[in-house]
Amino acid sequence: MTEVESAFALLAEPVQRQLYRMGWRELRQIQVDAIRAYLGSEEDALLITAETAAGKTEAAFLPVLSKAAAARPGSVRALYIGPLKALINDQMRRVEELCGYLELPVHRWHGDVAQSQKAALVAAPDGVVLITPESLESLLINRTRQLGTLFSRLQAVVIDELHAFLGSERGLHLASLLVRLRRYHEQPSRGFRMLGLSATIGDVEVARRFLMPDAPERVKVIKQGSSEGKVVQLRLHAYEVSKEQDATETDEEDEDDSEAFSMRRSAMGRLSADLVAHCDRKSALVFVNSKADLEMYADLCNEHCKQSGLPENFLVHHGSLAREHREDTEARMKGTPGLTTFCSSTLEMGIDIGNVSMVGQIGAPFSVASLKQRMGRSGRRDGEPRRLRMYVLVPKLEPNSSALERLPVELLRAVASVELMLSGWVEPPTPASTDLSTLVHQVISSIAECASLSALELYQRLCIEGPFRQIEKSLFSRVLRCLGAKDVVEQSPSGGLILGLEGERIRASKEFYAAFLGKVEVAVLYQGNKVGTLPIDILPQPGEFLMLAGKRWSVVEADFAHSAVQVVPARRRRRAKFAGSVADIHYRVHERMREILEEDSMPVYLASEAQRMLVEARKLAREAGLGQRRLVKVGEGSTLVLPWCGSKAQRTLATAFKMQGWTVIEHSVGLEVTAELSDVRSALRSLADRTLASEALAEHIQPKACRKFDELLDDELLDVGIAHDGLDYGSACEVARMLLIHPLYL
């Protein structure tokens, strides 16, 4: 019997029959390994990592369903946790299909599911449940009495897109939920088995510790090899843009044909024309770093198509659109070949939109992991290549600008990201060690779940058994005292902690269940139908224009009392304003950018204009001495600091300089400091010798409150969190030491 045959034989007979009915002729190696590990051994947990469309979902569910089929009813048998409701809706169809011959119901549980369906599951627990962490939080609080029945014999928890949780607030939140869930199992010490699925794991050991914190060595890693023969086709295009063009592209209001002519001559216009040609008769996804740019490019491409007599085949998809619009885009992509969707990270996950033959990326990606995940959306069929085209806008070199301002950072970061991705490197996740905001969230939630808990019980549940293990008892007590002072918690006559009036108000909010900070938004309505949402603090006024859902609109009414903006179709083009965020860049990306400046070889995937810009950048770097870590005296009372380190470490350096009263201009790969070089060296020496404490640095960071429940903490507690997670003190000290021993450039 072959390895594949022996694995197939381990599957339950109804699962085997369903695979025959689905036309399966063989199992992939990753599925064979997962089946044997789950059904043929007592491995506590599995980490299944493979490229997109490699069959990870089936690798997990074929053995999980086979095991679940033999269990008696009366409890949910398997739990699938996904980061997005749309992904859950999509995966439900796949799991239901695998259950074709199994008497095993499949349920969804999230905010869009009817209460009647949830009530039916609670009344007769069974089968497989697909849920988001936020809905699991809600279930733990609002269905506490039923939890012992619902999950008493839960066999497996499958976490999809595991990389989306690692190193984030949602991951810490989920880890706490899983510990709390295990308490309702009839064998809590053994409990359920964990399976993690991901295409992008930067550090396997971090993932193993997430799945089994107490025994990560008992997590079996099942990894698809890189020898599947997938061809990668890459091209990176660059477009030079002047300040005048950039201003024109930001607020274009002309209505005649001269607008189209002007835009087509501009960098964004040329980029859009190229996109139309590159996406012709292809199903494609084009990822854009900002929603405003996303809408602009979709409009430009459709306008180009219209004037060229081509079908307007460009759609949009992002988190600020109405759910119906997003679902319509997904359905059209899946059902109609030849469409292209401009999207944000909403389509980075494995939502099924049919076969994608090309992926575009406008702007340098914020992480290599994200770039790899996005490229993996193309070429999902056997024998098809993965196609990626990147497009970056590069400011025109201005002779009077500083050397750092003239450096094409966006181009360098794009090239560095591609080079690192091709080498197989992605950012390792960095879990927060002192996330007091998420700790506060779990304190409130745990008390709401149990009605009353002593401080010692809370500490035991959350910090000793739970994921907040870096929190010492003294710090935990400080957090509780702070919450008590703000009436979030109070002590009952029996000595237990209960929710105070403010705690009850927070817990009753529908936004409570998410541990991350959501944006306050208002609905954009046309004829009573929701088009999307906009941030409440940067809303357009009546008479202004915006682009949303791939269309141009004019605002006719802004009704703040009812959180709504009324719009009508318009001819004019203007960006909508969305709240943005800046991601931290890993030090290896910046280091690779520096290396690229010093190299002579030219990446073969660069288009001609990108090649020319890279040649000029290398010449500039060598003339100005930008290619190495060093301190550069650029005039009386001014010093250039070039650490080429990670964003957090550079932020720490900048804070140390600001503590001296100096003005600091922060660039992505360097700092301009209004201080003499000798004084800068003195400040660096204090950091290198660690005579500057991290808590003292944290005191100078503003604003302090950036996480969801930070407003419930005092400044001293916020400084503790910033010192551990907002800054990178250790790396900054090491960078300071290296800067001091590096030769100067005078």
ABEGO torsion letter per residue (X at the ends): XBAAAAAAAABBAAAAAAAAAAGBABBBAAAAAAAAAAAABABABBBBBBBBGAGAAAAAAAAAAAAAAABBBGBBABBBBBABAAAAAAAAAAAAAAAAABBBBBBBBBAABBAAAAAAAAABBBEBBBBBAAAAAAAAAAAAAAAAAAAAABABBBBBGAAAABGBAAAAAAAAAAAAAAAABABAAAEBBBBBBBABBABAAAAAAAABAABAAABBBBBBBAAAGBBBBBBBBBBBBBAAAAAAAABBABABAAAAAAAAABAAAAAAAAAAAAABGBBBBBBBABAAAAAAAAAAAAAAAAAAGBBBABBBBBAABBAAAAAAAAAAAAABBGBBBBBBAAAABABBAEBBABBBBBEBBABAAAAAAAAAABGABBGBBBBBBBBBBBBBBBAABBAAAABBAAAAAAAAAAAAAAAGBBBBBBBBABBAAAAAAAAAAAAAAAGBBBAAAAAAAAAAABABAABBAAAAAAAAAAAAAAGABBBBAAGBBBBBAAAAAAAABAAAABABBBBBBBBBBBGGBBAEBBBAAABBBBGBBBBBGGBBBBBABBBAAAGBBBBBBBABBBBBBBBBBBBBBBAAAAAAAAAAAABABBBAABBAAAAAAAAAAAAAAAAAGAABBBBBBAEBGBBBBBAGBBAAAAAAAAAAAAAAGBBBBBBAABBBBBBBAAAAAAAAAAAAAGABBAAAAAAABOBABABAAAAABBAAAAAAAAAAAABBAAAAAAAAAAAAABBBBX
